[in-house]
Amino acid sequence: MSVPFTLIVPEQLTDATFVSSNVPEADYPVWTTGTSYSVGQRVIVTTGHHKIYQCITAHSGVNHFPPDSPTIWAEVGPTNRWAMVDQSGGTVTSNPDSIVLTFTAGKVTAIGFLELNAASVQVVGTAGGSEFYNQTFTLSDEANIQDWYEYFTLDIDTATEAIFLSIPYISGSQFTVTISNPGGTAACGNMIFGDAFLIGQTQYGATAGIIDYSKKSVDEFGRIQLVKRNSSKRINANVWVTKDMTDKVFRKLNDARATACLWISAKDQYECLTVYGFYRDYSIGIEYPSYSILQIEIEGLT
């Protein structure tokens, strides 16, 4: 195997770049100044934050702005509309039938979608009122079906990621993404967009796994139970980097330190080798005159 190893450092969706969405932002009432709240009540803050907060200290008619009042309000997470673009792990945007999001951005040459529950994903790019990009990715995966018996009896695996690379860069672009699941619930855990950076070529020997945070608990009677908790993906890869790219890759990786990025190790071949997370460790060995070998370990946010 020798396939592209690509890095996307994500851009942040903001109020200034958000255009529209068919997902309502109405999870809970919008927080208002001067309102009395009791313990357990939830509100949302939309402009600039798009978060859900829960009251942990009752108060009456006092202006305690939730993002600035951690002793009064506890942050629960992003609103449903913004969960897929909040650049964290473990949050999901969902909506009946489809999710349609329109936004503007800086330099975007790639968009990745992870933790999908959908039949298809479409990305349309426009600039100056003209369409310059229109691609649809169908997520149904029937690769394991060998005959008609298996077609009717086996569960059909469905891909959970869609990655769009080689999007032409045009300044002032606007993108509309449509995540479709007709008759069901469309869902997306992460949408990552930005400028794709080709690091090198992934080689055989890459590994994928998870770090499981589940725990065994034992009560006072000695009964053992397994407490299921979250997990995070982990991959290790060996990547051939050409000599002329070695220093550029070194600088790019240093700039991406402690930053959640989308790492695409084997697009269209091994979905398990795509991860949204951060690198734990890397080294570049100057092994040969024409190329170097990057060894990198990446831990996902989910």
C-alpha positions as protocol buffer text, in pm:
chain_id: "A"
residue {
  index: 1
  type: MET
  ca { x: 0 y: 0 z: 0 }
}
residue {
  index: 2
  type: SER
  ca { x: 124 y: 344 z: -91 }
}
residue {
  index: 3
  type: VAL
  ca { x: -161 y: 594 z: -66 }
}
residue {
  index: 4
  type: PRO
  ca { x: -174 y: 967 z: 18 }
}
residue {
  index: 5
  type: PHE
  ca { x: -148 y: 1070 z: 383 }
}
residue {
  index: 6
  type: THR
  ca { x: -331 y: 1401 z: 409 }
}
residue {
  index: 7
  type: LEU
  ca { x: -374 y: 1652 z: 690 }
}
residue {
  index: 8
  type: ILE
  ca { x: -656 y: 1905 z: 724 }
}
residue {
  index: 9
  type: VAL
  ca { x: -611 y: 2175 z: 987 }
}
residue {
  index: 10
  type: PRO
  ca { x: -971 y: 2291 z: 1040 }
}
residue {
  index: 11
  type: GLU
  ca { x: -1113 y: 2637 z: 1002 }
}
residue {
  index: 12
  type: GLN
  ca { x: -1364 y: 2750 z: 1262 }
}
residue {
  index: 13
  type: LEU
  ca { x: -1724 y: 2823 z: 1166 }
}
residue {
  index: 14
  type: THR
  ca { x: -1829 y: 3152 z: 1323 }
}
residue {
  index: 15
  type: ASP
  ca { x: -2133 y: 3378 z: 1321 }
}
residue {
  index: 16
  type: ALA
  ca { x: -1958 y: 3582 z: 1051 }
}
residue {
  index: 17
  type: THR
  ca { x: -1911 y: 3282 z: 818 }
}
residue {
  index: 18
  type: PHE
  ca { x: -2239 y: 3103 z: 898 }
}
residue {
  index: 19
  type: VAL
  ca { x: -2507 y: 3165 z: 634 }
}
residue {
  index: 20
  type: SER
  ca { x: -2799 y: 2930 z: 702 }
}
residue {
  index: 21
  type: SER
  ca { x: -2907 y: 2589 z: 832 }
}
residue {
  index: 22
  type: ASN
  ca { x: -3227 y: 2388 z: 823 }
}
residue {
  index: 23
  type: VAL
  ca { x: -3154 y: 2260 z: 1176 }
}
residue {
  index: 24
  type: PRO
  ca { x: -3341 y: 2480 z: 1425 }
}
residue {
  index: 25
  type: GLU
  ca { x: -3147 y: 2626 z: 1715 }
}
residue {
  index: 26
  type: ALA
  ca { x: -3423 y: 2581 z: 1971 }
}
residue {
  index: 27
  type: ASP
  ca { x: -3294 y: 2313 z: 2207 }
}
residue {
  index: 28
  type: TYR
  ca { x: -3403 y: 2518 z: 2511 }
}
residue {
  index: 29
  type: PRO
  ca { x: -3522 y: 2875 z: 2574 }
}
residue {
  index: 30
  type: VAL
  ca { x: -3268 y: 3145 z: 2493 }
}
residue {
  index: 31
  type: TRP
  ca { x: -3109 y: 3296 z: 2803 }
}
residue {
  index: 32
  type: THR
  ca { x: -3235 y: 3647 z: 2877 }
}
residue {
  index: 33
  type: THR
  ca { x: -3094 y: 3903 z: 3115 }
}
residue {
  index: 34
  type: GLY
  ca { x: -3288 y: 3976 z: 3433 }
}
residue {
  index: 35
  type: THR
  ca { x: -3479 y: 3645 z: 3429 }
}
residue {
  index: 36
  type: SER
  ca { x: -3501 y: 3424 z: 3737 }
}
residue {
  index: 37
  type: TYR
  ca { x: -3375 y: 3067 z: 3701 }
}
residue {
  index: 38
  type: SER
  ca { x: -3393 y: 2765 z: 3929 }
}
residue {
  index: 39
  type: VAL
  ca { x: -3148 y: 2478 z: 3965 }
}
residue {
  index: 40
  type: GLY
  ca { x: -3171 y: 2234 z: 3675 }
}
residue {
  index: 41
  type: GLN
  ca { x: -3318 y: 2475 z: 3422 }
}
residue {
  index: 42
  type: ARG
  ca { x: -3145 y: 2479 z: 3087 }
}
residue {
  index: 43
  type: VAL
  ca { x: -3098 y: 2764 z: 2842 }
}
residue {
  index: 44
  type: ILE
  ca { x: -2907 y: 2825 z: 2523 }
}
residue {
  index: 45
  type: VAL
  ca { x: -2677 y: 3112 z: 2435 }
}
residue {
  index: 46
  type: THR
  ca { x: -2675 y: 3163 z: 2061 }
}
residue {
  index: 47
  type: THR
  ca { x: -2485 y: 3468 z: 1937 }
}
residue {
  index: 48
  type: GLY
  ca { x: -2112 y: 3402 z: 1956 }
}
residue {
  index: 49
  type: HIS
  ca { x: -2137 y: 3084 z: 2167 }
}
residue {
  index: 50
  type: HIS
  ca { x: -2411 y: 2841 z: 2055 }
}
residue {
  index: 51
  type: LYS
  ca { x: -2393 y: 2642 z: 2379 }
}
residue {
  index: 52
  type: ILE
  ca { x: -2638 y: 2481 z: 2621 }
}
residue {
  index: 53
  type: TYR
  ca { x: -2607 y: 2575 z: 2990 }
}
residue {
  index: 54
  type: GLN
  ca { x: -2769 y: 2430 z: 3301 }
}
residue {
  index: 55
  type: CYS
  ca { x: -2838 y: 2636 z: 3611 }
}
residue {
  index: 56
  type: ILE
  ca { x: -2650 y: 2507 z: 3916 }
}
residue {
  index: 57
  type: THR
  ca { x: -2723 y: 2799 z: 4149 }
}
residue {
  index: 58
  type: ALA
  ca { x: -3070 y: 2950 z: 4168 }
}
residue {
  index: 59
  type: HIS
  ca { x: -3085 y: 3325 z: 4114 }
}
residue {
  index: 60
  type: SER
  ca { x: -3351 y: 3589 z: 4076 }
}
residue {
  index: 61
  type: GLY
  ca { x: -3348 y: 3869 z: 3823 }
}
residue {
  index: 62
  type: VAL
  ca { x: -2971 y: 3905 z: 3822 }
}
residue {
  index: 63
  type: ASN
  ca { x: -2759 y: 3937 z: 3507 }
}
residue {
  index: 64
  type: HIS
  ca { x: -2542 y: 3624 z: 3521 }
}
residue {
  index: 65
  type: PHE
  ca { x: -2433 y: 3570 z: 3158 }
}
residue {
  index: 66
  type: PRO
  ca { x: -2380 y: 3190 z: 3139 }
}
residue {
  index: 67
  type: PRO
  ca { x: -2041 y: 3186 z: 2960 }
}
residue {
  index: 68
  type: ASP
  ca { x: -1904 y: 3427 z: 3221 }
}
residue {
  index: 69
  type: SER
  ca { x: -2067 y: 3270 z: 3528 }
}
residue {
  index: 70
  type: PRO
  ca { x: -1924 y: 2921 z: 3592 }
}
residue {
  index: 71
  type: THR
  ca { x: -2048 y: 2914 z: 3952 }
}
residue {
  index: 72
  type: ILE
  ca { x: -2404 y: 2983 z: 3835 }
}
residue {
  index: 73
  type: TRP
  ca { x: -2419 y: 2796 z: 3506 }
}
residue {
  index: 74
  type: ALA
  ca { x: -2259 y: 2469 z: 3391 }
}
residue {
  index: 75
  type: GLU
  ca { x: -2183 y: 2427 z: 3023 }
}
residue {
  index: 76
  type: VAL
  ca { x: -2360 y: 2117 z: 2890 }
}
residue {
  index: 77
  type: GLY
  ca { x: -2240 y: 2123 z: 2530 }
}
residue {
  index: 78
  type: PRO
  ca { x: -2308 y: 2275 z: 2190 }
}
residue {
  index: 79
  type: THR
  ca { x: -2655 y: 2332 z: 2053 }
}
residue {
  index: 80
  type: ASN
  ca { x: -2779 y: 2071 z: 1808 }
}
residue {
  index: 81
  type: ARG
  ca { x: -2724 y: 2300 z: 1509 }
}
residue {
  index: 82
  type: TRP
  ca { x: -2360 y: 2367 z: 1595 }
}
residue {
  index: 83
  type: ALA
  ca { x: -2259 y: 2027 z: 1738 }
}
residue {
  index: 84
  type: MET
  ca { x: -2110 y: 1907 z: 1408 }
}
residue {
  index: 85
  type: VAL
  ca { x: -1885 y: 2213 z: 1374 }
}
residue {
  index: 86
  type: ASP
  ca { x: -1778 y: 2279 z: 1733 }
}
residue {
  index: 87
  type: GLN
  ca { x: -1445 y: 2096 z: 1676 }
}
residue {
  index: 88
  type: SER
  ca { x: -1487 y: 1870 z: 1979 }
}
residue {
  index: 89
  type: GLY
  ca { x: -1551 y: 1500 z: 2005 }
}
residue {
  index: 90
  type: GLY
  ca { x: -1862 y: 1315 z: 2114 }
}
residue {
  index: 91
  type: THR
  ca { x: -2119 y: 1567 z: 1991 }
}
residue {
  index: 92
  type: VAL
  ca { x: -2362 y: 1506 z: 1704 }
}
residue {
  index: 93
  type: THR
  ca { x: -2597 y: 1722 z: 1499 }
}
residue {
  index: 94
  type: SER
  ca { x: -2917 y: 1540 z: 1399 }
}
residue {
  index: 95
  type: ASN
  ca { x: -3230 y: 1634 z: 1206 }
}
residue {
  index: 96
  type: PRO
  ca { x: -3514 y: 1446 z: 1036 }
}
residue {
  index: 97
  type: ASP
  ca { x: -3440 y: 1357 z: 671 }
}
residue {
  index: 98
  type: SER
  ca { x: -3154 y: 1600 z: 609 }
}
residue {
  index: 99
  type: ILE
  ca { x: -2902 y: 1850 z: 740 }
}
residue {
  index: 100
  type: VAL
  ca { x: -2845 y: 2145 z: 508 }
}
residue {
  index: 101
  type: LEU
  ca { x: -2574 y: 2394 z: 605 }
}
residue {
  index: 102
  type: THR
  ca { x: -2447 y: 2691 z: 405 }
}
residue {
  index: 103
  type: PHE
  ca { x: -2132 y: 2880 z: 503 }
}
residue {
  index: 104
  type: THR
  ca { x: -1846 y: 3088 z: 370 }
}
residue {
  index: 105
  type: ALA
  ca { x: -1481 y: 3022 z: 445 }
}
residue {
  index: 106
  type: GLY
  ca { x: -1124 y: 3119 z: 374 }
}
residue {
  index: 107
  type: LYS
  ca { x: -906 y: 2873 z: 188 }
}
residue {
  index: 108
  type: VAL
  ca { x: -1102 y: 2549 z: 162 }
}
residue {
  index: 109
  type: THR
  ca { x: -972 y: 2265 z: -56 }
}
residue {
  index: 110
  type: ALA
  ca { x: -1117 y: 1977 z: 147 }
}
residue {
  index: 111
  type: ILE
  ca { x: -1420 y: 1896 z: 363 }
}
residue {
  index: 112
  type: GLY
  ca { x: -1451 y: 1583 z: 577 }
}
residue {
  index: 113
  type: PHE
  ca { x: -1758 y: 1440 z: 750 }
}
residue {
  index: 114
  type: LEU
  ca { x: -1726 y: 1186 z: 1033 }
}
residue {
  index: 115
  type: GLU
  ca { x: -1971 y: 981 z: 1243 }
}
residue {
  index: 116
  type: LEU
  ca { x: -2236 y: 1003 z: 975 }
}
residue {
  index: 117
  type: ASN
  ca { x: -2579 y: 849 z: 972 }
}
residue {
  index: 118
  type: ALA
  ca { x: -2685 y: 923 z: 616 }
}
residue {
  index: 119
  type: ALA
  ca { x: -2749 y: 783 z: 272 }
}
residue {
  index: 120
  type: SER
  ca { x: -2552 y: 1053 z: 90 }
}
residue {
  index: 121
  type: VAL
  ca { x: -2357 y: 1375 z: 134 }
}
residue {
  index: 122
  type: GLN
  ca { x: -2345 y: 1652 z: -126 }
}
residue {
  index: 123
  type: VAL
  ca { x: -2109 y: 1949 z: -136 }
}
residue {
  index: 124
  type: VAL
  ca { x: -2181 y: 2243 z: -367 }
}
residue {
  index: 125
  type: GLY
  ca { x: -1940 y: 2534 z: -401 }
}
residue {
  index: 126
  type: THR
  ca { x: -2031 y: 2869 z: -554 }
}
residue {
  index: 127
  type: ALA
  ca { x: -1842 y: 3193 z: -610 }
}
residue {
  index: 128
  type: GLY
  ca { x: -1975 y: 3513 z: -760 }
}
residue {
  index: 129
  type: GLY
  ca { x: -2312 y: 3349 z: -812 }
}
residue {
  index: 130
  type: SER
  ca { x: -2166 y: 3067 z: -1027 }
}
residue {
  index: 131
  type: GLU
  ca { x: -2132 y: 2702 z: -929 }
}
residue {
  index: 132
  type: PHE
  ca { x: -1775 y: 2568 z: -952 }
}
residue {
  index: 133
  type: TYR
  ca { x: -1803 y: 2244 z: -752 }
}
residue {
  index: 134
  type: ASN
  ca { x: -2079 y: 1986 z: -710 }
}
residue {
  index: 135
  type: GLN
  ca { x: -2002 y: 1637 z: -582 }
}
residue {
  index: 136
  type: THR
  ca { x: -2215 y: 1373 z: -408 }
}
residue {
  index: 137
  type: PHE
  ca { x: -2084 y: 1084 z: -198 }
}
residue {
  index: 138
  type: THR
  ca { x: -2313 y: 782 z: -151 }
}
residue {
  index: 139
  type: LEU
  ca { x: -2254 y: 606 z: 179 }
}
residue {
  index: 140
  type: SER
  ca { x: -2416 y: 268 z: 118 }
}
residue {
  index: 141
  type: ASP
  ca { x: -2155 y: -7 z: 132 }
}
residue {
  index: 142
  type: GLU
  ca { x: -2249 y: -348 z: -5 }
}
residue {
  index: 143
  type: ALA
  ca { x: -1898 y: -479 z: -58 }
}
residue {
  index: 144
  type: ASN
  ca { x: -1955 y: -790 z: 155 }
}
residue {
  index: 145
  type: ILE
  ca { x: -2260 y: -912 z: -38 }
}
residue {
  index: 146
  type: GLN
  ca { x: -2168 y: -1203 z: -263 }
}
residue {
  index: 147
  type: ASP
  ca { x: -2503 y: -1329 z: -389 }
}
residue {
  index: 148
  type: TRP
  ca { x: -2881 y: -1275 z: -375 }
}
residue {
  index: 149
  type: TYR
  ca { x: -2917 y: -1483 z: -57 }
}
residue {
  index: 150
  type: GLU
  ca { x: -2672 y: -1257 z: 126 }
}
residue {
  index: 151
  type: TYR
  ca { x: -2841 y: -951 z: -26 }
}
residue {
  index: 152
  type: PHE
  ca { x: -3167 y: -1041 z: 150 }
}
residue {
  index: 153
  type: THR
  ca { x: -3023 y: -1187 z: 472 }
}
residue {
  index: 154
  type: LEU
  ca { x: -2709 y: -996 z: 564 }
}
residue {
  index: 155
  type: ASP
  ca { x: -2697 y: -660 z: 735 }
}
residue {
  index: 156
  type: ILE
  ca { x: -2562 y: -397 z: 498 }
}
residue {
  index: 157
  type: ASP
  ca { x: -2270 y: -203 z: 643 }
}
residue {
  index: 158
  type: THR
  ca { x: -2290 y: 168 z: 578 }
}
residue {
  index: 159
  type: ALA
  ca { x: -1988 y: 395 z: 567 }
}
residue {
  index: 160
  type: THR
  ca { x: -1974 y: 658 z: 839 }
}
residue {
  index: 161
  type: GLU
  ca { x: -1739 y: 906 z: 674 }
}
residue {
  index: 162
  type: ALA
  ca { x: -1728 y: 1110 z: 355 }
}
residue {
  index: 163
  type: ILE
  ca { x: -1422 y: 1307 z: 251 }
}
residue {
  index: 164
  type: PHE
  ca { x: -1410 y: 1557 z: -33 }
}
residue {
  index: 165
  type: LEU
  ca { x: -1058 y: 1644 z: -151 }
}
residue {
  index: 166
  type: SER
  ca { x: -927 y: 1849 z: -445 }
}
residue {
  index: 167
  type: ILE
  ca { x: -1189 y: 2120 z: -410 }
}
residue {
  index: 168
  type: PRO
  ca { x: -1074 y: 2415 z: -625 }
}
residue {
  index: 169
  type: TYR
  ca { x: -977 y: 2716 z: -418 }
}
residue {
  index: 170
  type: ILE
  ca { x: -1162 y: 3031 z: -519 }
}
residue {
  index: 171
  type: SER
  ca { x: -1154 y: 3336 z: -295 }
}
residue {
  index: 172
  type: GLY
  ca { x: -1493 y: 3430 z: -153 }
}
residue {
  index: 173
  type: SER
  ca { x: -1641 y: 3083 z: -196 }
}
residue {
  index: 174
  type: GLN
  ca { x: -1966 y: 2973 z: -40 }
}
residue {
  index: 175
  type: PHE
  ca { x: -2043 y: 2608 z: 31 }
}
residue {
  index: 176
  type: THR
  ca { x: -2371 y: 2427 z: 84 }
}
residue {
  index: 177
  type: VAL
  ca { x: -2352 y: 2078 z: 232 }
}
residue {
  index: 178
  type: THR
  ca { x: -2652 y: 1845 z: 232 }
}
residue {
  index: 179
  type: ILE
  ca { x: -2646 y: 1533 z: 450 }
}
residue {
  index: 180
  type: SER
  ca { x: -2944 y: 1325 z: 340 }
}
residue {
  index: 181
  type: ASN
  ca { x: -3117 y: 1031 z: 505 }
}
residue {
  index: 182
  type: PRO
  ca { x: -3472 y: 1028 z: 361 }
}
residue {
  index: 183
  type: GLY
  ca { x: -3726 y: 874 z: 594 }
}
residue {
  index: 184
  type: GLY
  ca { x: -3480 y: 861 z: 883 }
}
residue {
  index: 185
  type: THR
  ca { x: -3260 y: 1083 z: 1096 }
}
residue {
  index: 186
  type: ALA
  ca { x: -2961 y: 1249 z: 934 }
}
residue {
  index: 187
  type: ALA
  ca { x: -2668 y: 1288 z: 1173 }
}
residue {
  index: 188
  type: CYS
  ca { x: -2308 y: 1410 z: 1165 }
}
residue {
  index: 189
  type: GLY
  ca { x: -2054 y: 1410 z: 1445 }
}
residue {
  index: 190
  type: ASN
  ca { x: -1787 y: 1630 z: 1288 }
}
residue {
  index: 191
  type: MET
  ca { x: -1760 y: 1842 z: 976 }
}
residue {
  index: 192
  type: ILE
  ca { x: -1400 y: 1955 z: 924 }
}
residue {
  index: 193
  type: PHE
  ca { x: -1310 y: 2197 z: 647 }
}
residue {
  index: 194
  type: GLY
  ca { x: -987 y: 2369 z: 552 }
}
residue {
  index: 195
  type: ASP
  ca { x: -684 y: 2349 z: 326 }
}
residue {
  index: 196
  type: ALA
  ca { x: -560 y: 1994 z: 261 }
}
residue {
  index: 197
  type: PHE
  ca { x: -187 y: 1934 z: 305 }
}
residue {
  index: 198
  type: LEU
  ca { x: -34 y: 1624 z: 146 }
}
residue {
  index: 199
  type: ILE
  ca { x: 230 y: 1489 z: 383 }
}
residue {
  index: 200
  type: GLY
  ca { x: 340 y: 1180 z: 193 }
}
residue {
  index: 201
  type: GLN
  ca { x: 245 y: 820 z: 117 }
}
residue {
  index: 202
  type: THR
  ca { x: 110 y: 581 z: 382 }
}
residue {
  index: 203
  type: GLN
  ca { x: 281 y: 241 z: 377 }
}
residue {
  index: 204
  type: TYR
  ca { x: 173 y: -107 z: 483 }
}
residue {
  index: 205
  type: GLY
  ca { x: 221 y: -165 z: 853 }
}
residue {
  index: 206
  type: ALA
  ca { x: -21 y: 108 z: 967 }
}
residue {
  index: 207
  type: THR
  ca { x: -234 y: 10 z: 1266 }
}
residue {
  index: 208
  type: ALA
  ca { x: -571 y: 123 z: 1398 }
}
residue {
  index: 209
  type: GLY
  ca { x: -731 y: 59 z: 1736 }
}
residue {
  index: 210
  type: ILE
  ca { x: -905 y: 227 z: 2027 }
}
residue {
  index: 211
  type: ILE
  ca { x: -830 y: 335 z: 2380 }
}
residue {
  index: 212
  type: ASP
  ca { x: -1124 y: 213 z: 2588 }
}
residue {
  index: 213
  type: TYR
  ca { x: -1205 y: 406 z: 2905 }
}
residue {
  index: 214
  type: SER
  ca { x: -1457 y: 152 z: 3035 }
}
residue {
  index: 215
  type: LYS
  ca { x: -1402 y: 37 z: 3393 }
}
residue {
  index: 216
  type: LYS
  ca { x: -1475 y: -268 z: 3602 }
}
residue {
  index: 217
  type: SER
  ca { x: -1668 y: -192 z: 3922 }
}
residue {
  index: 218
  type: VAL
  ca { x: -1718 y: -418 z: 4222 }
}
residue {
  index: 219
  type: ASP
  ca { x: -1993 y: -352 z: 4478 }
}
residue {
  index: 220
  type: GLU
  ca { x: -1985 y: -438 z: 4851 }
}
residue {
  index: 221
  type: PHE
  ca { x: -2117 y: -789 z: 4777 }
}
residue {
  index: 222
  type: GLY
  ca { x: -1840 y: -867 z: 4531 }
}
residue {
  index: 223
  type: ARG
  ca { x: -2061 y: -843 z: 4225 }
}
residue {
  index: 224
  type: ILE
  ca { x: -1867 y: -732 z: 3921 }
}
residue {
  index: 225
  type: GLN
  ca { x: -2007 y: -505 z: 3656 }
}
residue {
  index: 226
  type: LEU
  ca { x: -1851 y: -347 z: 3350 }
}
residue {
  index: 227
  type: VAL
  ca { x: -1918 y: 25 z: 3329 }
}
residue {
  index: 228
  type: LYS
  ca { x: -1916 y: 126 z: 2964 }
}
residue {
  index: 229
  type: ARG
  ca { x: -1748 y: 461 z: 2901 }
}
residue {
  index: 230
  type: ASN
  ca { x: -1622 y: 648 z: 2598 }
}
residue {
  index: 231
  type: SER
  ca { x: -1334 y: 541 z: 2379 }
}
residue {
  index: 232
  type: SER
  ca { x: -1099 y: 718 z: 2141 }
}
residue {
  index: 233
  type: LYS
  ca { x: -948 y: 595 z: 1817 }
}
residue {
  index: 234
  type: ARG
  ca { x: -574 y: 559 z: 1780 }
}
residue {
  index: 235
  type: ILE
  ca { x: -366 y: 503 z: 1467 }
}
residue {
  index: 236
  type: ASN
  ca { x: 3 y: 454 z: 1398 }
}
residue {
  index: 237
  type: ALA
  ca { x: 140 y: 507 z: 1049 }
}
residue {
  index: 238
  type: ASN
  ca { x: 466 y: 497 z: 856 }
}
residue {
  index: 239
  type: VAL
  ca { x: 467 y: 760 z: 583 }
}
residue {
  index: 240
  type: TRP
  ca { x: 719 y: 810 z: 306 }
}
residue {
  index: 241
  type: VAL
  ca { x: 800 y: 1179 z: 267 }
}
residue {
  index: 242
  type: THR
  ca { x: 995 y: 1306 z: -33 }
}
residue {
  index: 243
  type: LYS
  ca { x: 1321 y: 1484 z: 34 }
}
residue {
  index: 244
  type: ASP
  ca { x: 1192 y: 1821 z: -90 }
}
residue {
  index: 245
  type: MET
  ca { x: 892 y: 1796 z: 148 }
}
residue {
  index: 246
  type: THR
  ca { x: 1074 y: 1682 z: 462 }
}
residue {
  index: 247
  type: ASP
  ca { x: 1138 y: 2026 z: 612 }
}
residue {
  index: 248
  type: LYS
  ca { x: 791 y: 2149 z: 512 }
}
residue {
  index: 249
  type: VAL
  ca { x: 630 y: 1850 z: 684 }
}
residue {
  index: 250
  type: PHE
  ca { x: 842 y: 1905 z: 994 }
}
residue {
  index: 251
  type: ARG
  ca { x: 727 y: 2268 z: 1017 }
}
residue {
  index: 252
  type: LYS
  ca { x: 364 y: 2181 z: 941 }
}
residue {
  index: 253
  type: LEU
  ca { x: 350 y: 1917 z: 1213 }
}
residue {
  index: 254
  type: ASN
  ca { x: 509 y: 2149 z: 1466 }
}
residue {
  index: 255
  type: ASP
  ca { x: 251 y: 2416 z: 1382 }
}
residue {
  index: 256
  type: ALA
  ca { x: -27 y: 2157 z: 1432 }
}
residue {
  index: 257
  type: ARG
  ca { x: 96 y: 2055 z: 1778 }
}
residue {
  index: 258
  type: ALA
  ca { x: -187 y: 2021 z: 2035 }
}
residue {
  index: 259
  type: THR
  ca { x: -442 y: 2094 z: 1762 }
}
residue {
  index: 260
  type: ALA
  ca { x: -734 y: 1872 z: 1667 }
}
residue {
  index: 261
  type: CYS
  ca { x: -698 y: 1798 z: 1294 }
}
residue {
  index: 262
  type: LEU
  ca { x: -836 y: 1553 z: 1041 }
}
residue {
  index: 263
  type: TRP
  ca { x: -578 y: 1288 z: 948 }
}
residue {
  index: 264
  type: ILE
  ca { x: -660 y: 1087 z: 634 }
}
residue {
  index: 265
  type: SER
  ca { x: -426 y: 790 z: 604 }
}
residue {
  index: 266
  type: ALA
  ca { x: -592 y: 573 z: 337 }
}
residue {
  index: 267
  type: LYS
  ca { x: -892 y: 742 z: 175 }
}
residue {
  index: 268
  type: ASP
  ca { x: -1135 y: 502 z: 2 }
}
residue {
  index: 269
  type: GLN
  ca { x: -939 y: 201 z: 127 }
}
residue {
  index: 270
  type: TYR
  ca { x: -946 y: 190 z: 507 }
}
residue {
  index: 271
  type: GLU
  ca { x: -1201 y: 404 z: 689 }
}
residue {
  index: 272
  type: CYS
  ca { x: -1046 y: 292 z: 1018 }
}
residue {
  index: 273
  type: LEU
  ca { x: -730 y: 486 z: 927 }
}
residue {
  index: 274
  type: THR
  ca { x: -908 y: 822 z: 924 }
}
residue {
  index: 275
  type: VAL
  ca { x: -911 y: 998 z: 1258 }
}
residue {
  index: 276
  type: TYR
  ca { x: -1003 y: 1340 z: 1395 }
}
residue {
  index: 277
  type: GLY
  ca { x: -763 y: 1415 z: 1675 }
}
residue {
  index: 278
  type: PHE
  ca { x: -407 y: 1514 z: 1763 }
}
residue {
  index: 279
  type: TYR
  ca { x: -69 y: 1350 z: 1728 }
}
residue {
  index: 280
  type: ARG
  ca { x: 87 y: 1211 z: 2044 }
}
residue {
  index: 281
  type: ASP
  ca { x: 432 y: 1167 z: 1899 }
}
residue {
  index: 282
  type: TYR
  ca { x: 618 y: 1170 z: 1569 }
}
residue {
  index: 283
  type: SER
  ca { x: 968 y: 1131 z: 1432 }
}
residue {
  index: 284
  type: ILE
  ca { x: 1116 y: 1174 z: 1087 }
}
residue {
  index: 285
  type: GLY
  ca { x: 1399 y: 941 z: 993 }
}
residue {
  index: 286
  type: ILE
  ca { x: 1630 y: 1057 z: 715 }
}
residue {
  index: 287
  type: GLU
  ca { x: 1660 y: 702 z: 585 }
}
residue {
  index: 288
  type: TYR
  ca { x: 1730 y: 736 z: 212 }
}
residue {
  index: 289
  type: PRO
  ca { x: 1871 y: 997 z: -29 }
}
residue {
  index: 290
  type: SER
  ca { x: 1536 y: 1069 z: -198 }
}
residue {
  index: 291
  type: TYR
  ca { x: 1285 y: 1031 z: 86 }
}
residue {
  index: 292
  type: SER
  ca { x: 1241 y: 1019 z: 461 }
}
residue {
  index: 293
  type: ILE
  ca { x: 1018 y: 803 z: 680 }
}
residue {
  index: 294
  type: LEU
  ca { x: 768 y: 969 z: 913 }
}
residue {
  index: 295
  type: GLN
  ca { x: 650 y: 760 z: 1207 }
}
residue {
  index: 296
  type: ILE
  ca { x: 346 y: 915 z: 1373 }
}
residue {
  index: 297
  type: GLU
  ca { x: 99 y: 819 z: 1644 }
}
residue {
  index: 298
  type: ILE
  ca { x: -239 y: 995 z: 1645 }
}
residue {
  index: 299
  type: GLU
  ca { x: -509 y: 982 z: 1912 }
}
residue {
  index: 300
  type: GLY
  ca { x: -867 y: 1067 z: 1823 }
}
residue {
  index: 301
  type: LEU
  ca { x: -1111 y: 1280 z: 2018 }
}
residue {
  index: 302
  type: THR
  ca { x: -1368 y: 1003 z: 1982 }
}
